Amino acid sequence: MYHSNECLDRAELGSVQSERLRSIVNYVYENVLFYRDRLDAAGVSPTDIDGIADISSLPMTTKEDFEDEYPDGLFAVDDDEVSRFHASSGTTGKPKIVSYVDADLELWGKTMARSLSAAGVEPDDTVQNAYGYGLFTGGMGFHEGAEELGATVVPTSSGGTQRQVELAADLGTDVLACTPSYALYLAETAEEMGYDPQALPISVVSYGAETCTEPMRMEIETALNATGINNYGLSEIIGPGVAAECHEAQDGLHIWEDHFYPEVIDPRTKEPLEAGKEGELVLTTLTKQAQPMIRYRTGDLTTLNYDECACGRTMVRMDNVTGRTDDLLIVRGVNLYPSEIEHAVLDINGVAPYYRIDLYEEDNLDVMELTVERAEGSSKDHSELRDDVLSRLQSVLSFTPDQLDLVNPGTIERTEVGKIQRVYDHRN
């Protein structure tokens, strides 16, 4: 274990969380006018918070609050105390600005080091960081976490895939950090260059920033002959390093809940849900100083699992994110998440891990076009594979698209930079 807190007795962990919650509520009440006003409006005083059991009495924070308080209305420190800014995209064109003091950057490095250690990364490993550097938190988060762990970093950033392949082979890259779609693209590129992607020295792929279903993980592990480990985070909380899978079990992501307290709520009623029920993940930062977040609604859909993990860590596990509250597709009254379609389609032998969803409106009716790519070397004929896809969608989702297009390998656009786009909604 990177840190002894990862194996704290649950009662002892609760005491740590309670002490830190009391402290952070007092801190934001004194230093963030936004939270003072919210707490006053809710009739909650910091003295009302005895422990972590009282967290549900606190008001929630949303992405709209970032927009309303842009740029620095959520800061707990003056701008001249800020060591670094990062940002993520907003819904109105203004980014969500995130600030860090030195202590936050130190915390970030340590929680990311935990995540990488849980993934099986060792201090003598070489980590090739193919996340983008800049305002996006991915690149810097993985970089600082790997260095904190003692690993060697190859800061390739995103793009330049042929060079990424060459460097992985020449420098003996042990760990590839990137989005799941980019891991597959790198494997394809390596093969096109004459490399055997399974012979590259990569033993761990630490991926995140995109939804990754279990079938897609298996594609990554097969393509690169490496262990695929999911990493979770978001800029509003700290960046990557909020939670990570352990390599021992690969059965949910351990949330570092001594620093980030999780809840799952019904996104409609906002009521907390019991463990095992899927809902929206809500996170509270317990130790962040520049910009603490109280009950931040992430928009990510998941479940929480408090069962004992085979790795020995006692911290709660979240399931892989199945979708977002804001990426729900409503097609002719049917509610669908892109990840559900991905999970159904990628289970089919002969289908590559690339698909595209196009939505149109014709005569006031929703129309869905699904494009699926054939796997390289698939022996199934066109009609057989098409029938398999339609049958699978009907049996799993009770839904079939209005049009299904099967295309040749390499047809669907890949991306070297950022997150891959799966859904194109052309409806007005």
C-alpha positions as CSV (number, residue, x, y, z in Angstrom):
1,M,0.0,0.0,0.0
2,Y,1.2,3.5,-0.8
3,H,-0.4,4.9,2.4
4,S,-1.6,3.2,5.6
5,N,-4.9,5.0,5.5
6,E,-5.9,2.8,2.6
7,C,-6.5,0.0,5.1
8,L,-8.0,1.9,8.0
9,D,-10.6,0.2,10.1
10,R,-14.0,1.6,8.9
11,A,-14.8,3.0,12.3
12,E,-11.4,4.7,12.5
13,L,-11.9,6.0,8.9
14,G,-15.3,7.5,10.0
15,S,-13.6,9.4,12.8
16,V,-11.1,10.9,10.4
17,Q,-13.9,11.8,8.0
18,S,-16.0,13.4,10.7
19,E,-13.1,15.5,12.0
20,R,-12.2,16.7,8.5
21,L,-15.8,17.4,7.6
22,R,-16.2,19.6,10.7
23,S,-13.0,21.4,9.8
24,I,-13.8,22.0,6.2
25,V,-17.4,23.2,6.8
26,N,-16.0,25.8,9.3
27,Y,-13.3,26.7,6.8
28,V,-15.7,27.4,3.9
29,Y,-18.1,29.2,6.1
30,E,-15.3,31.6,7.1
31,N,-13.6,31.9,3.7
32,V,-16.2,31.4,0.9
33,L,-19.1,33.8,0.7
34,F,-20.9,31.5,-1.6
35,Y,-21.0,28.7,1.0
36,R,-21.7,31.1,3.8
37,D,-24.8,32.3,2.0
38,R,-25.8,28.7,1.0
39,L,-25.5,27.4,4.6
40,D,-27.4,30.4,6.0
41,A,-30.2,29.9,3.4
42,A,-30.4,26.3,4.4
43,G,-30.5,27.1,8.1
44,V,-27.4,25.2,8.8
45,S,-24.6,26.4,11.1
46,P,-21.1,24.8,11.1
47,T,-21.8,24.0,14.8
48,D,-24.7,21.7,13.6
49,I,-22.2,19.4,12.0
50,D,-21.1,16.8,14.5
51,G,-19.8,14.3,12.1
52,I,-20.0,12.6,8.7
53,A,-23.5,11.4,9.4
54,D,-24.7,15.0,9.2
55,I,-23.4,15.6,5.6
56,S,-26.8,15.2,4.1
57,S,-27.9,18.4,5.8
58,L,-25.4,20.4,3.8
59,P,-26.5,22.1,0.5
60,M,-25.2,20.7,-2.8
61,T,-22.9,22.4,-5.3
62,T,-23.5,22.1,-9.0
63,K,-21.7,22.9,-12.3
64,E,-24.1,25.8,-12.7
65,D,-22.6,27.3,-9.5
66,F,-19.2,27.3,-11.3
67,E,-20.8,29.4,-14.1
68,D,-22.7,31.7,-11.8
69,E,-19.6,32.3,-9.6
70,Y,-17.1,32.6,-12.5
71,P,-14.2,33.0,-12.3
72,D,-13.3,33.0,-8.6
73,G,-16.5,33.1,-6.5
74,L,-15.8,29.5,-5.2
75,F,-12.2,30.3,-4.1
76,A,-11.3,30.1,-0.4
77,V,-8.1,32.0,-1.0
78,D,-7.0,35.3,-2.7
79,D,-5.8,35.0,-6.2
80,D,-2.3,35.9,-5.2
81,E,-2.2,32.8,-3.0
82,V,-3.0,30.5,-5.9
83,S,-0.1,28.4,-7.2
84,R,-1.9,27.0,-10.3
85,F,-5.1,27.2,-12.2
86,H,-6.6,24.4,-14.3
87,A,-10.0,24.4,-16.1
88,S,-12.5,22.1,-17.7
89,S,-15.2,22.9,-20.2
90,G,-18.4,24.5,-19.2
91,T,-21.9,24.5,-20.7
92,T,-22.1,28.2,-21.5
93,G,-18.7,28.6,-23.1
94,K,-17.0,29.7,-19.9
95,P,-14.7,27.1,-18.4
96,K,-14.9,25.8,-14.9
97,I,-11.9,27.4,-13.3
98,V,-10.1,25.3,-10.6
99,S,-7.5,26.7,-8.3
100,Y,-4.7,25.0,-6.2
101,V,-2.4,26.2,-3.5
102,D,0.9,24.4,-2.8
103,A,-0.8,22.0,-0.3
104,D,-3.4,21.0,-2.9
105,L,-0.8,20.2,-5.4
106,E,1.1,18.1,-2.8
107,L,-2.2,16.3,-2.0
108,W,-2.9,15.7,-5.7
109,G,0.5,14.1,-6.2
110,K,-0.1,11.8,-3.3
111,T,-3.6,10.7,-4.2
112,M,-2.4,10.1,-7.8
113,A,0.5,8.1,-6.4
114,R,-1.9,6.0,-4.4
115,S,-3.9,5.4,-7.6
116,L,-0.9,4.4,-9.6
117,S,0.4,2.2,-6.8
118,A,-3.0,0.5,-6.6
119,A,-2.7,-0.1,-10.4
120,G,0.5,-2.1,-9.8
121,V,2.9,0.7,-10.8
122,E,6.3,0.4,-9.0
123,P,8.9,3.1,-8.3
124,D,11.3,1.6,-10.8
125,D,8.7,1.7,-13.6
126,T,8.7,4.0,-16.7
127,V,5.4,5.7,-17.1
128,Q,4.5,7.1,-20.6
129,N,2.0,9.9,-20.0
130,A,-0.1,10.3,-23.1
131,Y,-2.7,12.6,-21.5
132,G,-2.8,16.1,-22.7
133,Y,-0.9,18.7,-20.7
134,G,-2.3,22.2,-20.2
135,L,-5.5,23.4,-18.6
136,F,-6.9,19.8,-18.7
137,T,-5.9,18.1,-15.4
138,G,-5.0,14.7,-16.9
139,G,-1.5,15.3,-18.0
140,M,-0.2,17.1,-14.9
141,G,-2.1,14.8,-12.5
142,F,-0.5,11.6,-13.9
143,H,2.9,13.3,-14.2
144,E,3.0,14.5,-10.6
145,G,1.6,11.2,-9.2
146,A,4.2,9.1,-11.1
147,E,7.0,11.3,-9.9
148,E,5.7,11.3,-6.3
149,L,5.7,7.5,-6.5
150,G,9.3,7.6,-7.7
151,A,8.7,6.4,-11.2
152,T,10.3,7.7,-14.4
153,V,8.0,9.8,-16.5
154,V,8.0,10.1,-20.3
155,P,5.8,13.3,-20.8
156,T,4.7,12.5,-24.4
157,S,1.4,14.3,-24.0
158,S,-1.4,13.4,-26.5
159,G,-0.9,13.0,-30.2
160,G,2.1,12.0,-32.3
161,T,1.1,8.3,-32.1
162,Q,3.9,6.9,-34.3
163,R,6.4,8.6,-32.1
164,Q,4.6,7.3,-29.0
165,V,4.9,3.7,-30.3
166,E,8.6,4.2,-31.0
167,L,9.3,5.7,-27.6
168,A,7.4,2.9,-25.8
169,A,9.5,0.3,-27.6
170,D,12.9,2.2,-27.3
171,L,12.5,3.4,-23.7
172,G,10.9,0.2,-22.3
173,T,7.7,1.8,-21.2
174,D,6.1,-0.2,-18.4
175,V,3.0,1.9,-17.9
176,L,0.9,3.7,-20.5
177,A,-1.4,6.4,-19.2
178,C,-4.1,7.5,-21.6
179,T,-7.8,7.4,-22.5
180,P,-9.1,3.9,-23.3
181,S,-9.9,4.8,-26.9
182,Y,-6.3,6.1,-27.4
183,A,-4.8,2.8,-26.0
184,L,-6.6,0.9,-28.8
185,Y,-5.6,3.5,-31.4
186,L,-1.9,3.2,-30.3
187,A,-2.2,-0.6,-30.7
188,E,-3.6,-0.2,-34.2
189,T,-0.9,2.3,-35.1
190,A,1.8,0.0,-33.8
191,E,0.6,-2.8,-36.0
192,E,0.4,-0.6,-39.0
193,M,4.1,0.4,-38.3
194,G,5.1,-3.2,-38.3
195,Y,5.3,-3.7,-34.5
196,D,3.6,-6.4,-32.7
197,P,1.6,-4.4,-30.2
198,Q,1.5,-7.4,-27.8
199,A,5.3,-7.5,-27.8
200,L,5.6,-3.9,-26.6
201,P,7.0,-3.7,-23.1
202,I,3.8,-2.1,-21.7
203,S,2.4,-4.2,-18.8
204,V,-0.1,-1.7,-17.4
205,V,-2.5,0.7,-19.1
206,S,-3.9,3.2,-16.6
207,Y,-6.8,4.7,-18.4
208,G,-9.6,7.3,-17.6
209,A,-11.4,10.4,-18.8
210,E,-13.8,8.3,-20.8
211,T,-16.4,5.6,-20.0
212,C,-14.9,2.2,-20.5
213,T,-17.0,-0.9,-20.4
214,E,-15.7,-4.3,-19.5
215,P,-15.7,-5.5,-23.1
216,M,-13.6,-2.5,-24.1
217,R,-11.2,-3.2,-21.2
218,M,-10.8,-6.7,-22.5
219,E,-10.0,-5.3,-26.0
220,I,-7.3,-3.1,-24.5
221,E,-5.8,-6.0,-22.5
222,T,-5.7,-8.3,-25.5
223,A,-4.4,-5.7,-28.0
224,L,-1.5,-4.7,-25.8
225,N,-1.0,-7.8,-23.6
226,A,-1.3,-5.6,-20.6
227,T,-3.5,-5.1,-17.5
228,G,-6.1,-2.4,-17.9
229,I,-6.7,-0.3,-14.8
230,N,-9.4,2.3,-14.5
231,N,-8.7,5.7,-12.9
232,Y,-11.3,8.2,-11.9
233,G,-11.3,11.9,-11.2
234,L,-12.6,15.3,-12.3
235,S,-11.1,18.7,-12.4
236,E,-13.8,20.2,-10.1
237,I,-12.7,17.9,-7.2
238,I,-8.9,17.8,-7.9
239,G,-8.3,16.0,-11.2
240,P,-7.4,12.3,-11.7
241,G,-6.6,10.6,-8.5
242,V,-10.0,10.6,-6.8
243,A,-10.4,6.8,-7.2
244,A,-8.7,3.9,-8.9
245,E,-9.0,0.2,-9.4
246,C,-6.6,-2.2,-7.6
247,H,-4.7,-4.6,-9.8
248,E,-5.3,-7.4,-7.4
249,A,-9.1,-7.5,-7.9
250,Q,-10.0,-5.1,-10.8
251,D,-13.5,-5.0,-9.2
252,G,-14.4,-1.4,-8.7
253,L,-12.4,1.8,-8.0
254,H,-11.3,2.5,-4.5
255,I,-12.3,6.1,-3.6
256,W,-9.7,7.8,-1.4
257,E,-12.4,8.7,1.0
258,D,-10.1,10.1,3.7
259,H,-9.9,13.1,1.3
260,F,-13.0,12.7,-1.0
261,Y,-16.2,11.7,0.7
262,P,-18.7,9.9,-1.6
263,E,-22.4,9.7,-1.7
264,V,-24.8,8.4,-4.4
265,I,-28.1,10.2,-4.8
266,D,-31.2,9.8,-6.9
267,P,-30.6,12.5,-9.5
268,R,-34.3,13.5,-9.6
269,T,-35.2,13.6,-5.9
270,K,-31.6,14.3,-4.7
271,E,-32.2,11.8,-1.9
272,P,-29.3,9.6,-0.8
273,L,-29.4,6.0,-2.0
274,E,-28.3,2.9,-0.2
275,A,-25.1,1.1,-1.2
276,G,-25.6,-1.0,-4.4
277,K,-28.2,1.3,-5.9
278,E,-27.2,3.2,-9.0
279,G,-27.4,7.0,-8.9
280,E,-25.4,10.2,-9.3
281,L,-22.1,10.4,-7.5
282,V,-21.7,13.3,-5.1
283,L,-18.3,14.2,-3.7
284,T,-17.1,16.4,-0.9
285,T,-13.4,17.4,-0.6
286,L,-12.3,17.0,3.0
287,T,-8.8,18.5,2.8
288,K,-8.6,20.7,-0.3
289,Q,-7.7,24.4,0.6
290,A,-7.9,26.7,-2.4
291,Q,-11.3,25.6,-3.6
292,P,-13.1,23.1,-1.4
293,M,-16.2,21.4,-2.8
294,I,-19.2,20.6,-0.6
295,R,-21.4,17.9,-1.9
296,Y,-20.5,18.5,-5.6
297,R,-22.9,16.8,-8.0
298,T,-20.5,15.1,-10.5
299,G,-23.2,14.0,-13.0
300,D,-21.6,10.6,-13.1
301,L,-23.7,7.5,-12.6
302,T,-22.3,4.7,-10.5
303,T,-22.9,2.5,-7.4
304,L,-21.0,2.2,-4.2
305,N,-19.7,-1.1,-2.8
306,Y,-18.6,-1.4,0.9
307,D,-17.8,-5.1,0.8
308,E,-14.3,-6.2,1.7
309,C,-11.9,-6.2,-1.3
310,A,-9.4,-9.0,-2.0
311,C,-6.6,-6.4,-2.0
312,G,-7.0,-5.6,1.7
313,R,-8.0,-1.9,1.2
314,T,-11.0,-0.9,3.2
315,M,-12.0,2.2,1.2
316,V,-15.3,2.0,-0.6
317,R,-15.3,1.0,-4.2
318,M,-17.3,2.7,-6.9
319,D,-18.4,0.8,-10.0
320,N,-17.3,1.9,-13.4
321,V,-19.2,5.0,-14.5
322,T,-22.1,3.8,-16.6
323,G,-23.0,7.2,-18.0
324,R,-23.8,10.7,-17.1
325,T,-27.0,12.3,-16.0
326,D,-26.6,14.7,-19.0
327,D,-25.7,12.2,-21.7
328,L,-29.0,10.3,-21.5
329,L,-30.4,9.7,-24.9
330,I,-34.2,9.8,-25.2
331,V,-35.2,8.2,-28.5
332,R,-39.0,7.8,-29.1
333,G,-39.5,7.7,-25.4
334,V,-36.9,5.1,-24.7
335,N,-34.1,6.1,-22.3
336,L,-30.6,4.9,-23.4
337,Y,-27.1,5.6,-22.4
338,P,-24.3,5.2,-25.0
339,S,-22.4,2.9,-22.6
340,E,-25.3,0.5,-22.6
341,I,-25.2,0.3,-26.4
342,E,-21.4,-0.1,-26.3
343,H,-21.6,-2.9,-23.7
344,A,-24.2,-4.8,-25.8
345,V,-22.4,-4.4,-29.1
346,L,-18.8,-5.1,-28.0
347,D,-19.9,-8.5,-26.5
348,I,-20.4,-9.7,-30.1
349,N,-17.6,-11.7,-31.8
350,G,-16.5,-9.9,-35.0
351,V,-17.2,-6.3,-33.8
352,A,-14.4,-3.8,-33.3
353,P,-14.5,-1.4,-30.3
354,Y,-15.6,1.5,-32.5
355,Y,-19.1,2.7,-33.0
356,R,-21.0,5.9,-33.7
357,I,-24.5,7.1,-32.9
358,D,-26.3,9.7,-35.1
359,L,-29.6,11.1,-34.0
360,Y,-32.0,12.9,-36.4
361,E,-35.5,14.1,-36.5
362,E,-37.8,13.2,-39.4
363,D,-41.5,14.1,-39.5
364,N,-41.3,15.0,-35.8
365,L,-40.0,11.5,-35.0
366,D,-36.6,10.6,-33.5
367,V,-34.4,8.5,-35.8
368,M,-31.3,6.7,-34.6
369,E,-28.5,5.6,-37.0
370,L,-25.9,3.2,-35.5
371,T,-22.6,2.7,-37.2
372,V,-20.5,-0.3,-36.1
373,E,-17.1,-1.3,-37.3
374,R,-16.2,-4.9,-38.2
375,A,-13.2,-6.4,-36.5
376,E,-10.1,-7.0,-38.5
377,G,-10.1,-10.6,-39.7
378,S,-13.7,-11.4,-38.8
379,S,-15.0,-14.5,-40.6
380,K,-18.6,-13.6,-40.3
381,D,-20.4,-12.4,-43.4
382,H,-22.2,-9.1,-43.5
383,S,-25.7,-10.3,-43.0
384,E,-24.8,-12.7,-40.2
385,L,-22.9,-10.0,-38.2
386,R,-25.7,-7.5,-38.8
387,D,-28.3,-10.0,-37.5
388,D,-26.1,-10.6,-34.4
389,V,-25.9,-6.9,-33.6
390,L,-29.6,-6.3,-34.0
391,S,-30.5,-9.5,-32.0
392,R,-28.1,-8.5,-29.2
393,L,-29.5,-4.9,-28.9
394,Q,-33.1,-6.3,-28.9
395,S,-32.4,-8.9,-26.2
396,V,-30.3,-6.6,-23.9
397,L,-32.0,-3.2,-24.4
398,S,-35.3,-4.1,-26.0
399,F,-34.4,-1.6,-28.7
400,T,-33.0,-1.6,-32.2
401,P,-31.8,1.4,-34.3
402,D,-33.7,2.7,-37.3
403,Q,-30.6,2.1,-39.4
404,L,-27.6,-0.1,-38.7
405,D,-24.5,0.4,-40.8
406,L,-21.6,-2.1,-40.7
407,V,-18.4,-0.6,-42.0
408,N,-14.9,-1.9,-42.7
409,P,-12.1,-1.8,-40.2
410,G,-10.5,1.7,-39.8
411,T,-13.6,3.5,-41.2
412,I,-14.8,5.2,-38.0
413,E,-12.7,8.2,-37.1
414,R,-10.1,7.8,-34.3
415,T,-8.7,10.6,-32.1
416,E,-5.2,11.3,-31.0
417,V,-6.1,14.2,-28.8
418,G,-8.8,14.4,-26.1
419,K,-11.9,12.2,-25.6
420,I,-13.5,10.3,-28.5
421,Q,-16.9,11.4,-29.5
422,R,-19.5,8.7,-29.8
423,V,-22.8,10.6,-30.2
424,Y,-23.8,13.1,-32.8
425,D,-27.2,14.6,-32.1
426,H,-28.5,16.4,-35.2
427,R,-31.9,17.1,-33.8
428,N,-33.0,20.7,-33.3
